[in-house]
Amino acid sequence: MPELAVLSLHSSPLVQPGVGDSGGMNVYVRELAASLAQSGVSTTVYVRRDRLDLPDEVSVEPGFRVVHLDAGDVDLPKEALPETVDEFASALEEHLRREPVDVIHANYWLSAVVGHRVKHRLDVPLVSTFHTLARVKAETGDPEPQRRIDAETEVIGCSDVILANAVEERDQLVRLYGASPDRIEIVPPGVQHAFFAPGDRAGARRAVGLDVDAPVLLFVGRIQPLKGLDVAVGALADLSRFGCGDARLVVVGGPSGPDGEAELARVRGLAEESGVADRIRWVEPQPHHLLSTWYRAADVVVVPSRSESFGLVALEAAACGTPVVASAVGGLRTLVEPGRTGLLVGERSPAAFASGIAVILCDPRLASEMSANAAAHAARFTWSTAAARLRRVYGDLATRVPYDCAA
């Protein structure tokens, strides 16, 4: 079995999602590494040390460990992390010379830059997963620095395999970056069905202290402009047009990124102006496995993101049998089957989202059918399946000469 180095410079699988810049990528790296280890692939995840008290190495489970590398000051904001790439790459190279691996799998553009450098220094094949793409974000109103665009373009041109979470992401890689289709593998993430499964809604509401008979909407994620919490709040206010003026919104997550605190303040102000502040419950980020109870407590999960390469929240909600109303972007188009498991909204406006939410809330029979269909659809996505596919990819790469972008 191949020895695997997983790079996750800025996002540790040991950190709770929803805290700071931690989100779906933390879940992806942790669950995939665990499943790979269970399938026999020895997996080491390399992350940047961001606290002085972190040990050099943490054994998570047999075959899966996390190694902390020193690169820059421990308390750097995410915006300063590009300046740590050189130091992280040198520390990684030194570690891999002592403990060689067969394949490097980089996550996010910062790790991909590191992986690209070390690939050439050690002649090791590189697999890249970007999670978000700068040119996709720019198309939806979230421009990124040219430095990132150039770095992504260079790495995409030299990765032995580029992983896409869905067909939409594959098409974006080809259209926006000129990626070679024959080096793209579509490997969707999974969901832990032992935790995320249908259950009794009333019992879930009691468990989380939601003693209401009114409809409950749920937003889960980091609070930043990209995620569109303002759209969810506006939709809550607009639901009165459909006879759902008693609906509640639960927000599980915390501010993230340089604009997080300002975005939270702005959305709270919007809630006050709209007269719905007393119908919103704000919940701190939760341990990942406990999110399942919040999903089961909701009638509808709202995902109004401007862009999503995949959308783990939508998948986890579906696995719990909760219909999703989501933006018609990225991987959400794969996860949500319109009219069967939830609804996709083409126009990211509160009115459009309220209309979609009302379709479900006003038709209990449809809601029940969507709930069953959502759980059945989500059952197709498992981490063990993703790990099995990647195990074959890694095994094939380990016997090949790495792709040479300079040739």
N, C-alpha and C positions, 0 to 999 in steps of 0.2 A: 504494500500500500504506500502511496506517496506521502512524503512529509510536506506539510502545508504551512506557509506563513501568511496569516491574514493581517493586513494593515488597516488600522482604524485610528489614525493619528489623533483626531480631535474628539472622538466619541467612544467612550469605553463601554463594553458590554456589562461592566460591573455597576454602572450608574443607572439609577431609576429613570425611565423615560418620562419626559414632561418637565424635568428639572433643568433649568438653564437651556443649553443648546441640545440637550438629549431628547431624542424622539424615536421615530420609527427605525432609524438606522441602528440604534442601540439594540433594539429587539431583533432586527435582521441579523446582526453580527453574532449576538449571543445564541439565538436559536439555531442558526445555521451551523455555527461552530460546534454546538452540542450535538446536533444531529450527525454532523460529519464524524465527530469522535466516536459516536455510537455505531457508525457504519464501518469503523476501522481506520479512518484517516486521522493520523496524528496531527492535531491542529494547535498552533500557537498564534494568539492574537497579540499584535504589537500596538501599544497605545503610548501617547505622550504622558509622562508623569505630570499631573496637575495639582498634586498635593504632596507636601514634604513627607507625610506619614505613610505614603503608599509603599508597600514592599516591592522589591525588584520583581518578584514573580508570585502569582496567585494560581494555585491549582483549583480549577472550577469543578472538574470531574475527570475521571480517567480519560486521557487522550486529549484533554482541552485545558489549556492554561493561558493566562494573560501575563505578558511581560511588559513592564513599564520602562520606557527609555527616557533619558534626560535630554530635553531639547528646549532651551529657553527658560525664562522664569516660569515658575509653576502657576502663577495667577494671571496669565495673559488672557485677554478677551479673544474671542474667535477671530475678530478682524485682524489681530496681530499674528495669527498662527502661520501665515505664509512665510514670515521671517524665520520660522523654526525649521523649515523644510530641510535645509542643508545639514543642520545639526542632527535632525532625526534620521536622515538618510545615512550619515556617517555612523551613528550609533547602531542602526539596523545592520549596516554592512559588516561592522565589527562583530556583532552577535551572530550573524549568519555564517561568517567565516569559521566561527567556533562550532556552530551547530547548523550544518548545511540543510537546505530544504530542496524539494524537487519543483515546487511551484510557489509563486507569490500571487496572492489575491488581494488587490487594493480596493478600498471602499472610499468613495468621495474623491474629489479632484485633488485635494492636498495629498492624500495617501497615494493617489495614482502617480503624481509627480515623483514622489519618493520611490515607488515601485519601478517606474520607468528608469530612473537612474541606477537603481540597484540591479535591475534586470541586465543592463549592459555591463556593469562592473563584475557581476558574478555569473553571467551567462545562464540566467534562470528564466523560464517562461513566465509571462505576466498575464493575469486575468484581471480585468477592471470592471467594477460596478460603480456607476457614478451617482445613483440615487436621485440627484437633481442635475440638470444641465443648464449652464449659463444662458445659452441662446434660447432655450425653451422659456426660461424665466423672463428674459427680455421681451419675448413675444407677448407675455401676459402682464407686462407692466412692472416687472421687478428686475431692472438692469443690474448686471454684475460687472466688476472691473474687467477691462480688456485682458489683463494679466491672466485671469481665470479662463477666459475664452481661448486664448492662445495655448495655455497649458492643456486644456481639455483636447483641443485639436491635435496637439503633438502626441499626447498619450493615446488617443483613439487611433492615430495613424500607426502606432507601434505595438499596441497590445496584441498578444497572441490570440486572446479571446476577449470579447466585450460582452458582458452579460446585460441583457435587457429584461426588465420585469414583465413586460407585456409587448404585444405587437406594436402598439402606439409608440413606445419608446424606441423600438427597433427602427421604425420609420423615421422618427426624429433624428436618430443617430445618422442615418443615411442622408436624409434631406438637408440637415443643418450642418453636418460635419464631414460629409463625404465618406462615411465609414464603409468599409468593405462588407457587404452582406454575408459573405461566406465566413467571416470571422466573428459574427454576432450569434450568440446563443440566447434563446428566450427561456429563462428559468424563473417562473413566478415564485415569490416567497410563499410561506405556508402559515398555518395557524395552529396553536396548541389546542387541539379539540378536547383534551382532558380538562382544560379550564374553560374554554370558550364553547359553550354548548347551550341549547335552549333550556329554559327553566320557567318556573312559576313567576309571573310578573308581580303579583301581589306580594309574594314572599320576598322577592328582590327589593321591592320598595320598602318593605318593613325593615329589611336588613340595612339599608342605607339611610333610613330615617325620612323617607319620602311618603308621608302619610297624607296623600292626596288622591282623590278620585278623578281629577282633571287629567287631560292629556299631558304627557311629558315628552319634551324634545331634549335631545342630548347632543352636546358638542364636546368632543374629546380632542385635545391637542395643545400644542404650544400657542400662546397668545402672541401673534405677530401678524402684520398686515397680510402676508401671503395666505394665511389660513382662513381669512374671511369671517371672523367671529362677528364683525359688524353686520354682515348679511344675515346671520342667524338671529341676531337681536332685532334687526329690522323686520324679519319675517315673523317673529313672535308678535310684534306690535300689529302687523298687518293681518294676522289670523282672525282678528275680530270681524273682518269683512265676511268670514265664512262661518260665523257662529261659534268660533273657538276662542273667544276672548278670555277664557279661564285657563288656557294652556300655560304650562310652566316650561322654563328652559333651565337645564342643568349644564354648567360649564365646568369640565374637569381638565385642569391644566394651569400652567403658570406663564408669566411673561418670559419671552425668549428673544435674544439678540439685542442689538443696540436700540431698536425701536419698540421693544416689548413693553416696557413700563408706560411709555407714552401711548401705545396702542391700547393697553388696558384702561388707562385713564380716559381715553377718547371713547371707548366702547361703553364704559360706565356712564359717561356723560350722555351718550346717545340713548342709553336705557332710561335715564332720568327724563330726558326731553320727550321720549316716546311714551312715558307713563307706564313702563313695564318693569322698572327696577325692582319692585316688590314681588315680581313673578320670576326672578332669576336667582338661582342658587349657585354660588361660586364655591368650587371644591378644589382644594389643593391637589397637585399631582399625586396619583395613587400608585402603589406597587402594581406592576403590570398585570399579574394574575388576578388582582382584585377588580380590575376594570370590568370583568365579565358580569359582575353583579349590577354594575351601573348600566351596562348594555341591556341586560334583561329587564331592568326597571323602566326602560324607555319605550314609548310607542313608536318613535321615529328617531333615527340618528341622522344628524345634519352634517354634511361635509361640503362646505362652500368654498373650498380652496381655489386659488387662482391657477395653480398647477400642482400635479401629483404624478410622480413617475409610476406609482402603484396605488398606495392608499391602504395601509394596514388597518386603519380604524374602520374603514368600510368592510373589510374582510372579517375582522373580529366581530363587528356588529352582526353581520349576516350569519356568522357561525352561531351566534346566540339567538338567532331567529328574529332579529329586529330589522324591519325594513329601513333602507337608507335612501335619503334624498340628497343627491350629490351633484356637483358641477360636472358637466360633460367634458372633462379634460383628462388627458393622460391615461394612466392605468385604471382610473375609475370607470372608464368605458368598458373595460373588461370585467370588472368586479360587479357592476350593477347591470342587471338585465331589465331594461325599462318595461314596466308593467307587470313583471314577474317577481322580481326580488326587491324592487324599489323604483325610484324614478331618477332620471338624469335631467338636469336643468341647463339649457343652453345659454340662457341669459342670467348672469350672476347679479340679480337684483332681488331685494327683499320681497317684492311683489311676486316675482316668478317663483321664488322658493316657497313663499306662503301658499301659493296656488297648488304647488306640488304636494306640500305637506298636507293640505286640506283634503286632497283627493284620498289620501290614506286614512286620515282621522275621521272623515265623514262616511267611510264605507267599511264597517267592521268585517264584512265577509272578504273584501279585497285584502284588507290588512292581514287577516288570518291566512289567506292563500299566499300572500307575499312572504309571510313569516316562514311557512313550511318550505317554500321554494328557495328562500335565502339560505336556510340551513342546509338544504340539499346541495345547492350550488357551492357553498363554502366547503363542503365535505371533500371536494375535489382538490383542495389546496392543503397540502401537508408539508411539514419541514422534512420529513423522511423522504418524500418524493423528490424535493429539491436537492437534498443531500445525495441521493442516489444518482441523479442526473449529473451533478457536479463531480461526483466521484469518478464517473466515466470521463468527464472532460479533463480533470486533473491527470488521470491515468494516461490518457492519450497524449497530453502535453509533456508529461514526464519522459516519454520515449521519443520526443521530437526535438529537432534543433530549433531553438527559439527564433521567432520571426525577427528579421533584421531590417529596421526601418531605414537604415543608412544604405542598404544595398541597392 
